Amino acid sequence: MSKNLYIGNLAWSTTEQEIRNAFEVHGEVMSVKLIEDRETGRPRGFGFVEMDDAGADAAVAEFDGREFGGRNIKVNVARPREERPRW
């Protein structure tokens, strides 16, 4: 099984490879996705990491509230995306 982790408060200069390298210490990383603004293409300062269960739990314990790239990042298990009404 795997878990999807939310990573917030990232520096805009953070790369997917930097996230992958840091999180791989705790277990297998299946995917890393940093979210960009649809209109400008600029980073929005958050993303998601999918990794194995045990590694995900260790990564949350290790990184939540810790400094990464000059900022204290937020790491927790991602909640399912809520349906938003279409206008």
Phi and psi in radians as a Rosetta constraint file:
Dihedral C 1 N 2 CA 2 C 2 CIRCULARHARMONIC -2.380 0.35
Dihedral N 2 CA 2 C 2 N 3 CIRCULARHARMONIC 2.845 0.35
Dihedral C 2 N 3 CA 3 C 3 CIRCULARHARMONIC -2.181 0.35
Dihedral N 3 CA 3 C 3 N 4 CIRCULARHARMONIC 2.607 0.35
Dihedral C 3 N 4 CA 4 C 4 CIRCULARHARMONIC -1.801 0.35
Dihedral N 4 CA 4 C 4 N 5 CIRCULARHARMONIC 2.149 0.35
Dihedral C 4 N 5 CA 5 C 5 CIRCULARHARMONIC -1.826 0.35
Dihedral N 5 CA 5 C 5 N 6 CIRCULARHARMONIC 2.438 0.35
Dihedral C 5 N 6 CA 6 C 6 CIRCULARHARMONIC -1.591 0.35
Dihedral N 6 CA 6 C 6 N 7 CIRCULARHARMONIC 2.342 0.35
Dihedral C 6 N 7 CA 7 C 7 CIRCULARHARMONIC -2.174 0.35
Dihedral N 7 CA 7 C 7 N 8 CIRCULARHARMONIC 2.067 0.35
Dihedral C 7 N 8 CA 8 C 8 CIRCULARHARMONIC -2.119 0.35
Dihedral N 8 CA 8 C 8 N 9 CIRCULARHARMONIC 2.919 0.35
Dihedral C 8 N 9 CA 9 C 9 CIRCULARHARMONIC 1.132 0.35
Dihedral N 9 CA 9 C 9 N 10 CIRCULARHARMONIC 0.594 0.35
Dihedral C 9 N 10 CA 10 C 10 CIRCULARHARMONIC -1.348 0.35
Dihedral N 10 CA 10 C 10 N 11 CIRCULARHARMONIC 2.564 0.35
Dihedral C 10 N 11 CA 11 C 11 CIRCULARHARMONIC -1.140 0.35
Dihedral N 11 CA 11 C 11 N 12 CIRCULARHARMONIC 2.511 0.35
Dihedral C 11 N 12 CA 12 C 12 CIRCULARHARMONIC -1.099 0.35
Dihedral N 12 CA 12 C 12 N 13 CIRCULARHARMONIC -0.380 0.35
Dihedral C 12 N 13 CA 13 C 13 CIRCULARHARMONIC -1.466 0.35
Dihedral N 13 CA 13 C 13 N 14 CIRCULARHARMONIC -0.097 0.35
Dihedral C 13 N 14 CA 14 C 14 CIRCULARHARMONIC -1.135 0.35
Dihedral N 14 CA 14 C 14 N 15 CIRCULARHARMONIC 2.384 0.35
Dihedral C 14 N 15 CA 15 C 15 CIRCULARHARMONIC -1.848 0.35
Dihedral N 15 CA 15 C 15 N 16 CIRCULARHARMONIC 2.796 0.35
Dihedral C 15 N 16 CA 16 C 16 CIRCULARHARMONIC -1.067 0.35
Dihedral N 16 CA 16 C 16 N 17 CIRCULARHARMONIC -0.627 0.35
Dihedral C 16 N 17 CA 17 C 17 CIRCULARHARMONIC -1.165 0.35
Dihedral N 17 CA 17 C 17 N 18 CIRCULARHARMONIC -0.670 0.35
Dihedral C 17 N 18 CA 18 C 18 CIRCULARHARMONIC -1.091 0.35
Dihedral N 18 CA 18 C 18 N 19 CIRCULARHARMONIC -0.727 0.35
Dihedral C 18 N 19 CA 19 C 19 CIRCULARHARMONIC -1.122 0.35
Dihedral N 19 CA 19 C 19 N 20 CIRCULARHARMONIC -0.832 0.35
Dihedral C 19 N 20 CA 20 C 20 CIRCULARHARMONIC -1.009 0.35
Dihedral N 20 CA 20 C 20 N 21 CIRCULARHARMONIC -0.819 0.35
Dihedral C 20 N 21 CA 21 C 21 CIRCULARHARMONIC -1.057 0.35
Dihedral N 21 CA 21 C 21 N 22 CIRCULARHARMONIC -0.729 0.35
Dihedral C 21 N 22 CA 22 C 22 CIRCULARHARMONIC -1.207 0.35
Dihedral N 22 CA 22 C 22 N 23 CIRCULARHARMONIC -0.758 0.35
Dihedral C 22 N 23 CA 23 C 23 CIRCULARHARMONIC -1.371 0.35
Dihedral N 23 CA 23 C 23 N 24 CIRCULARHARMONIC -0.461 0.35
Dihedral C 23 N 24 CA 24 C 24 CIRCULARHARMONIC -1.086 0.35
Dihedral N 24 CA 24 C 24 N 25 CIRCULARHARMONIC -0.365 0.35
Dihedral C 24 N 25 CA 25 C 25 CIRCULARHARMONIC -1.050 0.35
Dihedral N 25 CA 25 C 25 N 26 CIRCULARHARMONIC -0.493 0.35
Dihedral C 25 N 26 CA 26 C 26 CIRCULARHARMONIC -1.731 0.35
Dihedral N 26 CA 26 C 26 N 27 CIRCULARHARMONIC -0.178 0.35
Dihedral C 26 N 27 CA 27 C 27 CIRCULARHARMONIC 2.800 0.35
Dihedral N 27 CA 27 C 27 N 28 CIRCULARHARMONIC -3.092 0.35
Dihedral C 27 N 28 CA 28 C 28 CIRCULARHARMONIC -1.244 0.35
Dihedral N 28 CA 28 C 28 N 29 CIRCULARHARMONIC 2.218 0.35
Dihedral C 28 N 29 CA 29 C 29 CIRCULARHARMONIC -1.737 0.35
Dihedral N 29 CA 29 C 29 N 30 CIRCULARHARMONIC 2.041 0.35
Dihedral C 29 N 30 CA 30 C 30 CIRCULARHARMONIC -1.430 0.35
Dihedral N 30 CA 30 C 30 N 31 CIRCULARHARMONIC -0.685 0.35
Dihedral C 30 N 31 CA 31 C 31 CIRCULARHARMONIC -2.744 0.35
Dihedral N 31 CA 31 C 31 N 32 CIRCULARHARMONIC 2.702 0.35
Dihedral C 31 N 32 CA 32 C 32 CIRCULARHARMONIC -2.331 0.35
Dihedral N 32 CA 32 C 32 N 33 CIRCULARHARMONIC 2.274 0.35
Dihedral C 32 N 33 CA 33 C 33 CIRCULARHARMONIC -2.393 0.35
Dihedral N 33 CA 33 C 33 N 34 CIRCULARHARMONIC 1.961 0.35
Dihedral C 33 N 34 CA 34 C 34 CIRCULARHARMONIC -1.638 0.35
Dihedral N 34 CA 34 C 34 N 35 CIRCULARHARMONIC 2.325 0.35
Dihedral C 34 N 35 CA 35 C 35 CIRCULARHARMONIC -1.517 0.35
Dihedral N 35 CA 35 C 35 N 36 CIRCULARHARMONIC 2.359 0.35
Dihedral C 35 N 36 CA 36 C 36 CIRCULARHARMONIC -2.030 0.35
Dihedral N 36 CA 36 C 36 N 37 CIRCULARHARMONIC 2.689 0.35
Dihedral C 36 N 37 CA 37 C 37 CIRCULARHARMONIC -1.147 0.35
Dihedral N 37 CA 37 C 37 N 38 CIRCULARHARMONIC 2.315 0.35
Dihedral C 37 N 38 CA 38 C 38 CIRCULARHARMONIC -1.071 0.35
Dihedral N 38 CA 38 C 38 N 39 CIRCULARHARMONIC -0.640 0.35
Dihedral C 38 N 39 CA 39 C 39 CIRCULARHARMONIC -1.537 0.35
Dihedral N 39 CA 39 C 39 N 40 CIRCULARHARMONIC -0.675 0.35
Dihedral C 39 N 40 CA 40 C 40 CIRCULARHARMONIC -1.745 0.35
Dihedral N 40 CA 40 C 40 N 41 CIRCULARHARMONIC -0.354 0.35
Dihedral C 40 N 41 CA 41 C 41 CIRCULARHARMONIC 1.355 0.35
Dihedral N 41 CA 41 C 41 N 42 CIRCULARHARMONIC 0.043 0.35
Dihedral C 41 N 42 CA 42 C 42 CIRCULARHARMONIC -1.447 0.35
Dihedral N 42 CA 42 C 42 N 43 CIRCULARHARMONIC 2.630 0.35
Dihedral C 42 N 43 CA 43 C 43 CIRCULARHARMONIC -1.056 0.35
Dihedral N 43 CA 43 C 43 N 44 CIRCULARHARMONIC 2.564 0.35
Dihedral C 43 N 44 CA 44 C 44 CIRCULARHARMONIC -1.756 0.35
Dihedral N 44 CA 44 C 44 N 45 CIRCULARHARMONIC -0.040 0.35
Dihedral C 44 N 45 CA 45 C 45 CIRCULARHARMONIC 1.550 0.35
Dihedral N 45 CA 45 C 45 N 46 CIRCULARHARMONIC 0.239 0.35
Dihedral C 45 N 46 CA 46 C 46 CIRCULARHARMONIC -2.613 0.35
Dihedral N 46 CA 46 C 46 N 47 CIRCULARHARMONIC 2.908 0.35
Dihedral C 46 N 47 CA 47 C 47 CIRCULARHARMONIC -2.943 0.35
Dihedral N 47 CA 47 C 47 N 48 CIRCULARHARMONIC -2.956 0.35
Dihedral C 47 N 48 CA 48 C 48 CIRCULARHARMONIC -2.392 0.35
Dihedral N 48 CA 48 C 48 N 49 CIRCULARHARMONIC 2.513 0.35
Dihedral C 48 N 49 CA 49 C 49 CIRCULARHARMONIC -2.210 0.35
Dihedral N 49 CA 49 C 49 N 50 CIRCULARHARMONIC 2.238 0.35
Dihedral C 49 N 50 CA 50 C 50 CIRCULARHARMONIC -1.795 0.35
Dihedral N 50 CA 50 C 50 N 51 CIRCULARHARMONIC 2.211 0.35
Dihedral C 50 N 51 CA 51 C 51 CIRCULARHARMONIC -2.619 0.35
Dihedral N 51 CA 51 C 51 N 52 CIRCULARHARMONIC 2.956 0.35
Dihedral C 51 N 52 CA 52 C 52 CIRCULARHARMONIC -1.079 0.35
Dihedral N 52 CA 52 C 52 N 53 CIRCULARHARMONIC 2.701 0.35
Dihedral C 52 N 53 CA 53 C 53 CIRCULARHARMONIC -0.932 0.35
Dihedral N 53 CA 53 C 53 N 54 CIRCULARHARMONIC -0.923 0.35
Dihedral C 53 N 54 CA 54 C 54 CIRCULARHARMONIC -1.114 0.35
Dihedral N 54 CA 54 C 54 N 55 CIRCULARHARMONIC -0.732 0.35
Dihedral C 54 N 55 CA 55 C 55 CIRCULARHARMONIC -1.136 0.35
Dihedral N 55 CA 55 C 55 N 56 CIRCULARHARMONIC -0.667 0.35
Dihedral C 55 N 56 CA 56 C 56 CIRCULARHARMONIC -1.109 0.35
Dihedral N 56 CA 56 C 56 N 57 CIRCULARHARMONIC -0.793 0.35
Dihedral C 56 N 57 CA 57 C 57 CIRCULARHARMONIC -1.063 0.35
Dihedral N 57 CA 57 C 57 N 58 CIRCULARHARMONIC -0.732 0.35
Dihedral C 57 N 58 CA 58 C 58 CIRCULARHARMONIC -1.157 0.35
Dihedral N 58 CA 58 C 58 N 59 CIRCULARHARMONIC -0.681 0.35
Dihedral C 58 N 59 CA 59 C 59 CIRCULARHARMONIC -1.160 0.35
Dihedral N 59 CA 59 C 59 N 60 CIRCULARHARMONIC -0.723 0.35
Dihedral C 59 N 60 CA 60 C 60 CIRCULARHARMONIC -1.052 0.35
Dihedral N 60 CA 60 C 60 N 61 CIRCULARHARMONIC -0.817 0.35
Dihedral C 60 N 61 CA 61 C 61 CIRCULARHARMONIC -1.082 0.35
Dihedral N 61 CA 61 C 61 N 62 CIRCULARHARMONIC -0.658 0.35
Dihedral C 61 N 62 CA 62 C 62 CIRCULARHARMONIC -1.330 0.35
Dihedral N 62 CA 62 C 62 N 63 CIRCULARHARMONIC -0.788 0.35
Dihedral C 62 N 63 CA 63 C 63 CIRCULARHARMONIC -1.757 0.35
Dihedral N 63 CA 63 C 63 N 64 CIRCULARHARMONIC -0.394 0.35
Dihedral C 63 N 64 CA 64 C 64 CIRCULARHARMONIC -1.078 0.35
Dihedral N 64 CA 64 C 64 N 65 CIRCULARHARMONIC 2.115 0.35
Dihedral C 64 N 65 CA 65 C 65 CIRCULARHARMONIC 1.451 0.35
Dihedral N 65 CA 65 C 65 N 66 CIRCULARHARMONIC -0.036 0.35
Dihedral C 65 N 66 CA 66 C 66 CIRCULARHARMONIC -1.552 0.35
Dihedral N 66 CA 66 C 66 N 67 CIRCULARHARMONIC 2.784 0.35
Dihedral C 66 N 67 CA 67 C 67 CIRCULARHARMONIC -1.339 0.35
Dihedral N 67 CA 67 C 67 N 68 CIRCULARHARMONIC 2.306 0.35
Dihedral C 67 N 68 CA 68 C 68 CIRCULARHARMONIC -2.571 0.35
Dihedral N 68 CA 68 C 68 N 69 CIRCULARHARMONIC 2.066 0.35
Dihedral C 68 N 69 CA 69 C 69 CIRCULARHARMONIC 1.118 0.35
Dihedral N 69 CA 69 C 69 N 70 CIRCULARHARMONIC 0.524 0.35
Dihedral C 69 N 70 CA 70 C 70 CIRCULARHARMONIC 1.527 0.35
Dihedral N 70 CA 70 C 70 N 71 CIRCULARHARMONIC 0.054 0.35
Dihedral C 70 N 71 CA 71 C 71 CIRCULARHARMONIC -2.327 0.35
Dihedral N 71 CA 71 C 71 N 72 CIRCULARHARMONIC 2.631 0.35
Dihedral C 71 N 72 CA 72 C 72 CIRCULARHARMONIC -1.445 0.35
Dihedral N 72 CA 72 C 72 N 73 CIRCULARHARMONIC 1.950 0.35
Dihedral C 72 N 73 CA 73 C 73 CIRCULARHARMONIC -1.560 0.35
Dihedral N 73 CA 73 C 73 N 74 CIRCULARHARMONIC 2.766 0.35
Dihedral C 73 N 74 CA 74 C 74 CIRCULARHARMONIC -1.899 0.35
Dihedral N 74 CA 74 C 74 N 75 CIRCULARHARMONIC 2.219 0.35
Dihedral C 74 N 75 CA 75 C 75 CIRCULARHARMONIC -2.319 0.35
Dihedral N 75 CA 75 C 75 N 76 CIRCULARHARMONIC 2.181 0.35
Dihedral C 75 N 76 CA 76 C 76 CIRCULARHARMONIC -2.693 0.35
Dihedral N 76 CA 76 C 76 N 77 CIRCULARHARMONIC 2.976 0.35
Dihedral C 76 N 77 CA 77 C 77 CIRCULARHARMONIC -1.211 0.35
Dihedral N 77 CA 77 C 77 N 78 CIRCULARHARMONIC 2.240 0.35
Dihedral C 77 N 78 CA 78 C 78 CIRCULARHARMONIC -1.199 0.35
Dihedral N 78 CA 78 C 78 N 79 CIRCULARHARMONIC 2.445 0.35
Dihedral C 78 N 79 CA 79 C 79 CIRCULARHARMONIC -1.503 0.35
Dihedral N 79 CA 79 C 79 N 80 CIRCULARHARMONIC 2.663 0.35
Dihedral C 79 N 80 CA 80 C 80 CIRCULARHARMONIC -1.047 0.35
Dihedral N 80 CA 80 C 80 N 81 CIRCULARHARMONIC 2.533 0.35
Dihedral C 80 N 81 CA 81 C 81 CIRCULARHARMONIC -1.178 0.35
Dihedral N 81 CA 81 C 81 N 82 CIRCULARHARMONIC 2.314 0.35
Dihedral C 81 N 82 CA 82 C 82 CIRCULARHARMONIC -1.421 0.35
Dihedral N 82 CA 82 C 82 N 83 CIRCULARHARMONIC 2.513 0.35
Dihedral C 82 N 83 CA 83 C 83 CIRCULARHARMONIC -1.191 0.35
Dihedral N 83 CA 83 C 83 N 84 CIRCULARHARMONIC 2.309 0.35
Dihedral C 83 N 84 CA 84 C 84 CIRCULARHARMONIC -1.913 0.35
Dihedral N 84 CA 84 C 84 N 85 CIRCULARHARMONIC 2.444 0.35
Dihedral C 84 N 85 CA 85 C 85 CIRCULARHARMONIC -1.156 0.35
Dihedral N 85 CA 85 C 85 N 86 CIRCULARHARMONIC 2.469 0.35
Dihedral C 85 N 86 CA 86 C 86 CIRCULARHARMONIC -1.620 0.35
Dihedral N 86 CA 86 C 86 N 87 CIRCULARHARMONIC 2.338 0.35
